[in-house]
Structure formats: C-alpha cells, structure tokens
Amino acid sequence: TLALMKAIDKSLERGLRTITWKSAGIDEFINEAMALVGEAYDTLALMKANMKAVEKILDDFAAQALMQRKAGKTYAIDVFQKEHDQFLEGKYKRITDGGKEIHQFVAKSNAELKVSKGAPAWRAYVEYMSNICVKGLQDTVVHSLDYLLNQIKPTDGVPMIEVRLGLQPPDVRFSPELQQTFDGTSVMDKVDGWIGDFFNAVKLVKRLDHMDCDFMKEIEESEEV
C-alpha cells in the first residue's frame, strides 16, 4: 500500500542519511526495515498469486470450446442441438462459478491492501485486472468460433449436420432449410444461435468495476473476435 511504501522510504532514508554501522540502535533499525520490506513482499506475493489464479480460471474457460462434437459423427440437427444445450449448461455453470471466484480473488487483494475502492491506485489495478478478464473471455469466444468453423468446414470431409434433399412438387427443397428462416429451424438459424451462445457466455462474468454490467462491449469491439 501507499502508506507502507512511505514507511519503507522513511525508514531507509534514516539509513541513508543518519544511521551508520556504529550508530546506537542499528539492530532496531535493521529489524524495522526488514519487517517493513517483508510485509511489502508478502503483500506483493499475495497479489501476484491472486492474479495468477484469475488467469488460470480464464485459461480454463478458453481451453475447451463452448461446443462439442463427437469426432467423425454427422448429426440430425435436432439431435445435435439437444446435446449442445446439455453440454453448454455445464460450461455456463463453470463460467458463472469462475466469474464469482475472480471477484473473490480481487476482493482478497483489496482486503490485503486495505485501500479504498475509490482510490486512484485501486481503480488502476481494477482496470488492469479487467483487461486480463477481457483477454481471457476474448480467447474463449475466438476458440469457440474457430471450433465451429472447423466443424462447418471439416478437414476430414465428414459433415457436421445431416441435410436431406427432397422433392416437394414443384420444388426441390432441403430439410432442414439451409438459409435463414428466422424461426430457429434452418441450418443458418442454428449457426447464428450457436454463435450467440458463445457471446452469451461473456455475460456470465460480471465487471470488476460495475457488478451490474459485463464485458460484452469490449468483446464485441475486439478486433480478434
């Protein structure tokens, strides 16, 4: 904290200007300086540990896409949607819980520093941690988008979704429809919905500066996404 840094500066200033190895009270001075520096080190170590813990939570978010397909399997679209919804429910829960843990680690840092949440130094720290959150959530969305693209254009040539071509006189039609029908049944409607699922995950992690908001604006404006 700022007060601790000032105390260290004041203590060391004595050593630089007034105290020598022959001065009375040299042992007390050394013990005092070492105690202050040790306290500062412990505080810094805790904050770094909290930051690393937050980064690991975010890395875990991004490690697995927000979609899962069994290798080499082609699905009826409704079957895949059902499995996707079940898989996503579990992923959403982990992200929600992880978001809460992130807030807990930041709160631990604030408690250790004993600083007002309105202090400029604390606001700067929160902004720094928020940028880490944005990067982690961005990686999560990008990984999921890349995964979806690889399923739509598979390298093994096995299609993800089964589409039938049928005769409905006087037309030939696909089932399900390929283009948007805006009723949630076409392939394009489903793809849009899956992409929306990826972005909705961002809403599960609340901002560090405003608990009633999320990081969606930053993710939508991200060049990476």
Secondary structure, DSSP 8 states (H G I E B T S, - for coil): -HHHHHHHHHHHHHHHHT--TTSTTHHHHHHHHHHHHHHHHHHHHHHHHHHHHHHHHHHHHHHS-S----TT--B-HHHHHHHHHHHHHHHHHHHHHHHHHHHHHHHHHHHHHT--TTSHHHHHHHHHHHHHHHHHHHHHHHHHHHHHHHHHS-TT---SB--EEEEETTEEEEES-SS--SSS-SHHHHHHHHHHHHHHGGGGSB-SS-TT-BSHHHHHT-S--
